[in-house]
């Protein structure tokens, strides 16, 4: 991870050397965007932390863990489909769930449906795309997410 910090720092230094004004303007813009997204990020982080604190590890591993893969995938797909969460929160959450015993296959179902299927965004999507296209897009996204979960299960030896 430290090499990413090093690369970022070097890229920033190169940008400052190349054009100080543009770099300063870009840093100001990014700072404003960071400040705007910070409240939502903190609220989501607090919410996820509270849920993970109050829900016992055994319950998480029982419903999403290794006992019944089909139930785990179905629940993870349901949770992922109805939850609206940005990737920068979803991926660390998947890391926490992995530590609690959730399989890669279930995490793949959760994270892909989280990013691709949008039950909460349905009203907005139907306004722009229409009902038919929105439903087709969500169904196809769900099928693709399940295929990805099964492929991950085969790849990691969790299935078969």
MDAnalysis code that builds the backbone (N, CA, C; Angstrom):
import MDAnalysis as mda
import numpy as np

u = mda.Universe.empty(480, n_residues=160, atom_resindex=np.repeat(np.arange(160), 3), trajectory=True)
u.add_TopologyAttr("name", ["N", "CA", "C"] * 160)
u.add_TopologyAttr("resid", np.arange(1, 161))
u.add_TopologyAttr("resname", ["UNK", "UNK", "UNK", "UNK", "UNK", "UNK", "UNK", "UNK", "UNK", "UNK", "UNK", "UNK", "UNK", "UNK", "UNK", "UNK", "UNK", "UNK", "UNK", "UNK", "UNK", "UNK", "UNK", "UNK", "UNK", "UNK", "UNK", "UNK", "UNK", "UNK", "UNK", "UNK", "UNK", "UNK", "UNK", "UNK", "UNK", "UNK", "UNK", "UNK", "UNK", "UNK", "UNK", "UNK", "UNK", "UNK", "UNK", "UNK", "UNK", "UNK", "UNK", "UNK", "UNK", "UNK", "UNK", "UNK", "UNK", "UNK", "UNK", "UNK", "UNK", "UNK", "UNK", "UNK", "UNK", "UNK", "UNK", "UNK", "UNK", "UNK", "UNK", "UNK", "UNK", "UNK", "UNK", "UNK", "UNK", "UNK", "UNK", "UNK", "UNK", "UNK", "UNK", "UNK", "UNK", "UNK", "UNK", "UNK", "UNK", "UNK", "UNK", "UNK", "UNK", "UNK", "UNK", "UNK", "UNK", "UNK", "UNK", "UNK", "UNK", "UNK", "UNK", "UNK", "UNK", "UNK", "UNK", "UNK", "UNK", "UNK", "UNK", "UNK", "UNK", "UNK", "UNK", "UNK", "UNK", "UNK", "UNK", "UNK", "UNK", "UNK", "UNK", "UNK", "UNK", "UNK", "UNK", "UNK", "UNK", "UNK", "UNK", "UNK", "UNK", "UNK", "UNK", "UNK", "UNK", "UNK", "UNK", "UNK", "UNK", "UNK", "UNK", "UNK", "UNK", "UNK", "UNK", "UNK", "UNK", "UNK", "UNK", "UNK", "UNK", "UNK", "UNK", "UNK", "UNK", "UNK", "UNK", "UNK"])
u.atoms.positions = np.array([
    [0.821, -1.190, 0.000],
    [0.000, 0.000, 0.000],
    [0.866, 1.255, 0.000],
    [2.004, 1.171, 0.659],
    [2.874, 2.342, 0.738],
    [3.403, 2.765, -0.627],
    [3.566, 1.807, -1.534],
    [4.054, 2.166, -2.867],
    [3.033, 3.047, -3.598],
    [1.731, 2.877, -3.293],
    [0.717, 3.743, -3.892],
    [0.864, 5.181, -3.389],
    [1.154, 5.319, -2.102],
    [1.396, 6.659, -1.547],
    [2.618, 7.297, -2.201],
    [3.648, 6.494, -2.376],
    [4.879, 6.988, -2.995],
    [4.618, 7.424, -4.444],
    [3.906, 6.589, -5.193],
    [3.591, 6.929, -6.583],
    [2.729, 8.188, -6.643],
    [1.746, 8.298, -5.762],
    [0.880, 9.481, -5.728],
    [1.680, 10.735, -5.396],
    [2.556, 10.613, -4.406],
    [3.388, 11.752, -4.031],
    [4.303, 12.193, -5.168],
    [4.896, 11.229, -5.856],
    [5.757, 11.556, -6.993],
    [4.967, 12.195, -8.131],
    [3.761, 11.675, -8.388],
    [2.920, 12.255, -9.439],
    [2.519, 13.690, -9.086],
    [2.217, 13.920, -7.804],
    [1.870, 15.270, -7.364],
    [3.075, 16.209, -7.503],
    [4.235, 15.730, -7.119],
    [5.450, 16.528, -7.257],
    [5.729, 16.855, -8.729],
    [5.580, 15.877, -9.594],
    [5.765, 16.096, -11.026],
    [4.753, 17.119, -11.561],
    [3.516, 17.028, -11.064],
    [2.479, 17.973, -11.484],
    [2.809, 19.392, -11.027],
    [3.316, 19.526, -9.796],
    [3.699, 20.853, -9.289],
    [4.829, 21.430, -10.121],
    [5.791, 20.600, -10.458],
    [6.920, 21.059, -11.263],
    [6.457, 21.474, -12.655],
    [5.530, 20.697, -13.231],
    [5.045, 20.967, -14.584],
    [4.204, 22.241, -14.647],
    [3.197, 22.348, -13.758],
    [2.315, 23.514, -13.787],
    [1.730, 23.743, -12.384],
    [2.338, 24.666, -11.678],
    [1.970, 24.929, -10.289],
    [0.527, 25.440, -10.163],
    [0.088, 26.307, -11.085],
    [-1.263, 26.877, -11.015],
    [-2.338, 25.806, -11.173],
    [-2.172, 24.963, -12.181],
    [-3.164, 23.906, -12.417],
    [-3.192, 22.917, -11.249],
    [-2.034, 22.601, -10.713],
    [-1.966, 21.682, -9.587],
    [-2.662, 22.269, -8.369],
    [-2.414, 23.541, -8.091],
    [-3.063, 24.209, -6.962],
    [-4.574, 24.242, -7.158],
    [-5.019, 24.550, -8.370],
    [-6.457, 24.568, -8.658],
    [-7.064, 23.176, -8.484],
    [-6.363, 22.155, -8.943],
    [-6.858, 20.785, -8.810],
    [-6.942, 20.363, -7.351],
    [-5.955, 20.748, -6.545],
    [-5.978, 20.411, -5.117],
    [-7.142, 21.112, -4.423],
    [-7.402, 22.365, -4.794],
    [-8.532, 23.093, -4.205],
    [-9.857, 22.423, -4.566],
    [-10.001, 22.025, -5.829],
    [-11.223, 21.346, -6.267],
    [-11.398, 20.016, -5.528],
    [-10.324, 19.246, -5.434],
    [-10.411, 17.952, -4.761],
    [-10.716, 18.123, -3.271],
    [-10.179, 19.159, -2.658],
    [-10.459, 19.423, -1.248],
    [-11.944, 19.739, -1.052],
    [-12.501, 20.563, -1.936],
    [-13.931, 20.900, -1.842],
    [-14.798, 19.659, -2.023],
    [-14.432, 18.822, -2.982],
    [-15.194, 17.588, -3.203],
    [-15.076, 16.657, -1.994],
    [-13.897, 16.577, -1.412],
    [-13.688, 15.745, -0.232],
    [-14.539, 16.244, 0.932],
    [-14.556, 17.546, 1.153],
    [-15.357, 18.124, 2.237],
    [-16.847, 17.873, 1.991],
    [-17.279, 17.925, 0.724],
    [-18.683, 17.679, 0.414],
    [-19.090, 16.232, 0.640],
    [-18.195, 15.291, 0.355],
    [-18.525, 13.875, 0.479],
    [-18.283, 13.350, 1.898],
    [-17.505, 14.064, 2.687],
    [-17.132, 13.592, 4.018],
    [-18.325, 13.302, 4.936],
    [-19.339, 14.170, 5.034],
    [-20.464, 13.839, 5.924],
    [-21.164, 12.532, 5.546],
    [-21.437, 12.340, 4.270],
    [-22.093, 11.101, 3.836],
    [-21.199, 9.894, 4.115],
    [-19.921, 10.051, 3.864],
    [-18.971, 8.971, 4.118],
    [-18.942, 8.614, 5.597],
    [-18.867, 9.617, 6.459],
    [-18.814, 9.359, 7.900],
    [-20.104, 8.724, 8.411],
    [-21.243, 9.196, 7.924],
    [-22.520, 8.610, 8.340],
    [-22.586, 7.140, 7.935],
    [-22.207, 6.839, 6.696],
    [-22.234, 5.456, 6.230],
    [-21.236, 4.605, 7.007],
    [-20.072, 5.143, 7.283],
    [-19.060, 4.420, 8.038],
    [-19.535, 4.129, 9.460],
    [-20.158, 5.108, 10.096],
    [-20.695, 4.918, 11.445],
    [-21.811, 3.884, 11.436],
    [-22.715, 3.985, 10.445],
    [-23.820, 3.034, 10.336],
    [-23.305, 1.608, 10.162],
    [-22.382, 1.409, 9.237],
    [-21.829, 0.079, 8.989],
    [-21.104, -0.426, 10.232],
    [-20.361, 0.430, 10.906],
    [-19.647, 0.034, 12.124],
    [-20.613, -0.389, 13.217],
    [-21.691, 0.356, 13.384],
    [-22.690, -0.001, 14.395],
    [-23.352, -1.338, 14.082],
    [-23.700, -1.534, 12.832],
    [-24.316, -2.809, 12.447],
    [-23.358, -3.955, 12.709],
    [-22.099, -3.792, 12.310],
    [-21.117, -4.860, 12.530],
    [-20.832, -5.070, 14.013],
    [-20.974, -4.021, 14.821],
    [-20.745, -4.146, 16.258],
    [-21.903, -4.885, 16.930],
    [-23.130, -4.541, 16.558],
    [-24.286, -5.105, 17.236],
    [-24.719, -6.464, 16.703],
    [-24.412, -6.765, 15.465],
    [-24.753, -8.071, 14.906],
    [-23.622, -9.030, 15.257],
    [-23.942, -10.108, 15.973],
    [-22.892, -11.047, 16.388],
    [-22.200, -11.715, 15.191],
    [-20.913, -12.001, 15.375],
    [-20.132, -12.652, 14.323],
    [-20.758, -13.982, 13.900],
    [-21.284, -14.722, 14.884],
    [-21.887, -16.021, 14.570],
    [-23.091, -15.869, 13.649],
    [-23.849, -14.801, 13.858],
    [-25.022, -14.581, 13.014],
    [-24.597, -14.264, 11.586],
    [-23.579, -13.422, 11.449],
    [-23.073, -13.084, 10.116],
    [-22.550, -14.322, 9.419],
    [-21.708, -15.091, 10.104],
    [-21.137, -16.278, 9.469],
    [-22.185, -17.368, 9.269],
    [-23.234, -17.386, 10.105],
    [-24.288, -18.385, 9.947],
    [-25.127, -18.111, 8.704],
    [-25.520, -16.854, 8.505],
    [-26.376, -16.522, 7.365],
    [-25.598, -16.284, 6.078],
    [-24.433, -15.706, 6.178],
    [-23.649, -15.412, 4.982],
    [-22.421, -16.299, 4.846],
    [-22.151, -17.090, 5.876],
    [-20.926, -17.874, 5.916],
    [-20.981, -19.165, 5.135],
    [-20.315, -20.160, 5.673],
    [-20.058, -21.392, 4.942],
    [-21.149, -22.447, 5.047],
    [-22.169, -22.247, 5.858],
    [-23.160, -23.296, 6.062],
    [-23.948, -23.621, 4.801],
    [-24.595, -22.660, 4.214],
    [-25.411, -22.878, 3.031],
    [-25.065, -21.817, 1.992],
    [-24.345, -22.228, 0.976],
    [-23.852, -21.278, -0.031],
    [-24.998, -20.600, -0.785],
    [-26.024, -21.354, -1.132],
    [-27.128, -20.788, -1.910],
    [-27.859, -19.721, -1.103],
    [-28.129, -20.007, 0.169],
    [-28.782, -19.018, 1.032],
    [-27.894, -17.801, 1.214],
    [-26.609, -18.027, 1.408],
    [-25.660, -16.924, 1.566],
    [-25.626, -16.025, 0.343],
    [-25.583, -16.644, -0.838],
    [-25.560, -15.865, -2.080],
    [-26.875, -15.114, -2.252],
    [-27.989, -15.779, -1.959],
    [-29.298, -15.134, -2.105],
    [-29.425, -13.935, -1.161],
    [-29.033, -14.105, 0.096],
    [-29.109, -12.997, 1.060],
    [-28.152, -11.871, 0.690],
    [-26.937, -12.234, 0.302],
    [-25.960, -11.214, -0.077],
    [-26.430, -10.447, -1.308],
    [-27.020, -11.152, -2.265],
    [-27.549, -10.493, -3.460],
    [-28.705, -9.570, -3.110],
    [-29.553, -10.006, -2.202],
    [-30.676, -9.174, -1.762],
    [-30.170, -7.924, -1.062],
    [-29.259, -8.105, -0.105],
    [-28.697, -6.956, 0.623],
    [-27.981, -6.007, -0.337],
    [-27.211, -6.562, -1.249],
    [-26.485, -5.743, -2.204],
    [-27.403, -4.990, -3.147],
    [-28.502, -5.618, -3.524],
    [-29.436, -4.995, -4.468],
    [-30.215, -3.840, -3.853],
    [-30.519, -3.952, -2.560],
    [-31.336, -2.909, -1.937],
    [-30.508, -1.846, -1.220],
    [-29.229, -2.069, -1.125],
    [-28.366, -1.124, -0.421],
    [-27.741, -0.156, -1.408],
    [-27.644, 1.072, -0.999],
    [-26.986, 2.089, -1.818],
    [-25.726, 2.514, -1.074],
    [-24.580, 2.054, -1.563],
    [-23.328, 2.288, -0.869],
    [-22.213, 2.484, -1.888],
    [-21.391, 3.511, -1.723],
    [-20.284, 3.702, -2.666],
    [-19.200, 2.639, -2.493],
    [-18.450, 2.430, -3.554],
    [-17.410, 1.409, -3.549],
    [-16.357, 1.602, -2.485],
    [-16.019, 2.857, -2.177],
    [-14.966, 3.075, -1.187],
    [-15.404, 2.682, 0.219],
    [-16.682, 2.415, 0.420],
    [-17.155, 1.869, 1.694],
    [-17.412, 0.374, 1.542],
    [-17.918, -0.032, 0.386],
    [-18.278, -1.434, 0.172],
    [-17.068, -2.365, 0.232],
    [-15.966, -1.965, -0.370],
    [-14.817, -2.867, -0.416],
    [-14.176, -3.077, 0.963],
    [-13.986, -2.036, 1.772],
    [-13.515, -2.313, 3.135],
    [-14.509, -3.147, 3.943],
    [-15.807, -2.927, 3.715],
    [-16.818, -3.734, 4.390],
    [-16.674, -5.196, 4.003],
    [-16.426, -5.465, 2.734],
    [-16.208, -6.844, 2.294],
    [-14.980, -7.448, 2.971],
    [-13.947, -6.633, 3.177],
    [-12.762, -7.109, 3.897],
    [-13.095, -7.492, 5.330],
    [-13.925, -6.703, 5.980],
    [-14.347, -7.005, 7.352],
    [-15.181, -8.282, 7.374],
    [-16.103, -8.409, 6.426],
    [-16.939, -9.609, 6.359],
    [-16.106, -10.853, 6.072],
    [-15.070, -10.709, 5.258],
    [-14.171, -11.830, 4.976],
    [-13.497, -12.302, 6.262],
    [-13.063, -11.356, 7.081],
    [-12.443, -11.707, 8.362],
    [-13.429, -12.396, 9.304],
    [-14.715, -12.141, 9.129],
    [-15.743, -12.745, 9.973],
    [-16.210, -14.097, 9.437],
    [-15.599, -14.567, 8.370],
    [-15.884, -15.902, 7.883],
    [-16.787, -15.995, 6.674],
    [-17.110, -14.891, 6.045],
    [-17.947, -14.917, 4.853],
    [-17.091, -15.328, 3.662],
    [-17.635, -16.197, 2.823],
    [-16.859, -16.741, 1.712],
    [-16.693, -15.720, 0.590],
    [-15.694, -15.982, -0.248],
    [-15.429, -15.105, -1.392],
    [-16.624, -15.070, -2.350],
    [-17.270, -16.194, -2.502],
    [-18.397, -16.287, -3.416],
    [-19.549, -15.383, -2.949],
    [-19.832, -15.402, -1.665],
    [-20.895, -14.566, -1.110],
    [-20.500, -13.096, -1.185],
    [-19.237, -12.798, -0.911],
    [-18.764, -11.414, -1.013],
    [-18.830, -10.910, -2.454],
    [-18.550, -11.786, -3.405],
    [-18.650, -11.398, -4.818],
    [-20.104, -11.080, -5.167],
    [-21.030, -11.891, -4.680],
    [-22.457, -11.630, -4.934],
    [-22.872, -10.300, -4.308],
    [-22.426, -10.054, -3.083],
    [-22.780, -8.816, -2.392],
    [-22.214, -7.593, -3.108],
    [-20.925, -7.614, -3.387],
    [-20.289, -6.418, -3.953],
    [-20.728, -6.147, -5.391],
    [-20.928, -7.194, -6.183],
    [-21.347, -6.939, -7.558],
    [-22.797, -6.467, -7.631],
    [-23.680, -7.044, -6.830],
    [-25.061, -6.545, -6.837],
    [-25.120, -5.144, -6.249],
    [-24.261, -4.864, -5.309],
    [-24.203, -3.535, -4.709],
    [-23.876, -2.480, -5.755],
    [-22.978, -2.815, -6.654],
    [-22.553, -1.861, -7.670],
    [-23.436, -1.878, -8.917],
    [-24.058, -3.013, -9.228],
    [-24.733, -3.146, -10.512],
    [-26.258, -3.117, -10.445],
    [-26.841, -3.608, -9.368],
    [-28.294, -3.688, -9.268],
    [-28.774, -2.546, -8.391],
    [-29.801, -1.848, -8.828],
    [-30.242, -0.675, -8.084],
    [-31.727, -0.646, -7.803],
    [-32.145, -1.260, -6.711],
    [-33.553, -1.187, -6.336],
    [-33.878, 0.208, -5.807],
    [-32.976, 0.774, -5.025],
    [-33.230, 2.121, -4.494],
    [-33.163, 3.191, -5.574],
    [-32.419, 2.929, -6.632],
    [-32.302, 3.912, -7.712],
    [-33.340, 3.696, -8.809],
    [-34.223, 2.717, -8.622],
    [-35.241, 2.409, -9.635],
    [-36.088, 3.621, -10.022],
    [-36.608, 4.401, -9.068],
    [-37.437, 5.547, -9.467],
    [-36.707, 6.552, -10.368],
    [-35.444, 6.785, -10.095],
    [-34.671, 7.719, -10.915],
    [-34.399, 7.116, -12.285],
    [-34.002, 5.845, -12.299],
    [-33.687, 5.179, -13.561],
    [-34.897, 5.116, -14.483],
    [-36.070, 4.816, -13.920],
    [-37.247, 4.687, -14.788],
    [-37.632, 6.015, -15.417],
    [-37.298, 7.116, -14.736],
    [-37.575, 8.438, -15.313],
    [-36.694, 8.713, -16.533],
    [-35.451, 8.267, -16.468],
    [-34.510, 8.533, -17.559],
    [-34.557, 7.465, -18.647],
    [-34.658, 6.194, -18.250],
    [-34.567, 5.096, -19.202],
    [-35.910, 4.462, -19.557],
    [-36.911, 4.654, -18.720],
    [-38.192, 3.980, -18.900],
    [-38.238, 2.720, -18.055],
    [-39.438, 2.250, -17.802],
    [-39.622, 1.091, -16.919],
    [-39.014, -0.173, -17.519],
    [-39.273, -0.411, -18.800],
    [-38.806, -1.636, -19.446],
    [-37.281, -1.748, -19.427],
    [-36.612, -0.700, -19.832],
    [-35.143, -0.723, -19.874],
    [-34.567, -0.859, -18.462],
    [-35.171, -0.176, -17.503],
    [-34.687, -0.249, -16.120],
    [-34.806, -1.661, -15.574],
    [-35.932, -2.298, -15.800],
    [-36.118, -3.669, -15.315],
    [-35.165, -4.624, -16.027],
    [-35.050, -4.501, -17.345],
    [-34.136, -5.362, -18.096],
    [-32.702, -5.165, -17.617],
    [-32.286, -3.912, -17.418],
    [-30.927, -3.643, -16.968],
    [-30.675, -4.271, -15.594],
    [-31.618, -4.133, -14.678],
    [-31.438, -4.684, -13.335],
    [-31.441, -6.214, -13.336],
    [-32.295, -6.822, -14.131],
    [-32.327, -8.289, -14.207],
    [-31.034, -8.819, -14.813],
    [-30.590, -8.220, -15.901],
    [-29.334, -8.648, -16.525],
    [-28.164, -8.447, -15.561],
    [-28.161, -7.333, -14.847],
    [-27.095, -7.073, -13.869],
    [-27.110, -8.110, -12.754],
    [-28.304, -8.501, -12.303],
    [-28.401, -9.523, -11.259],
    [-27.883, -10.868, -11.764],
    [-28.249, -11.235, -12.982],
    [-27.773, -12.503, -13.563],
    [-26.252, -12.481, -13.702],
    [-25.705, -11.380, -14.185],
    [-24.248, -11.263, -14.322],
    [-23.573, -11.351, -12.953],
    [-24.152, -10.698, -11.941],
    [-23.588, -10.750, -10.589],
    [-23.581, -12.179, -10.058],
    [-24.645, -12.926, -10.310],
    [-24.700, -14.318, -9.853],
    [-23.692, -15.188, -10.605],
    [-23.518, -14.940, -11.885],
    [-22.511, -15.673, -12.667],
    [-21.111, -15.376, -12.123],
    [-20.855, -14.116, -11.814],
    [-19.556, -13.736, -11.243],
    [-19.344, -14.438, -9.908],
    [-20.388, -14.462, -9.067],
    [-20.274, -15.129, -7.762],
    [-19.968, -16.615, -7.933],
    [-20.640, -17.262, -8.860],
    [-20.374, -18.682, -9.109],
    [-18.965, -18.899, -9.652],
    [-18.506, -18.030, -10.544],
    [-17.145, -18.141, -11.085],
    [-16.113, -17.971, -9.974],
    [-16.351, -17.018, -9.085],
    [-15.442, -16.819, -7.946],
    [-15.452, -18.057, -7.056],
    [-16.639, -18.629, -6.843],
    [-16.741, -19.845, -6.032],
    [-15.963, -20.998, -6.633],
    [-16.032, -21.149, -7.945],
    [-15.269, -22.206, -8.608],
    [-13.788, -21.914, -8.538],
    [-13.416, -20.659, -8.790],
    [-12.002, -20.284, -8.792],
    [-11.350, -20.497, -7.423],
    [-12.054, -20.156, -6.340],
    [-11.503, -20.288, -4.999],
    [-11.803, -21.652, -4.368],
    [-12.420, -22.546, -5.119],
    [-12.683, -23.886, -4.614],
    [-13.791, -23.944, -3.574],
    [-14.645, -22.975, -3.544],
    [-15.743, -22.968, -2.589],
    [-16.968, -23.677, -3.132],
    [-16.968, -23.903, -4.409],
    [-18.072, -24.585, -5.065],
    [-17.501, -25.798, -5.769],
    [-18.151, -26.890, -5.694],
    [-17.720, -28.155, -6.285],
    [-16.738, -28.881, -5.451],
])
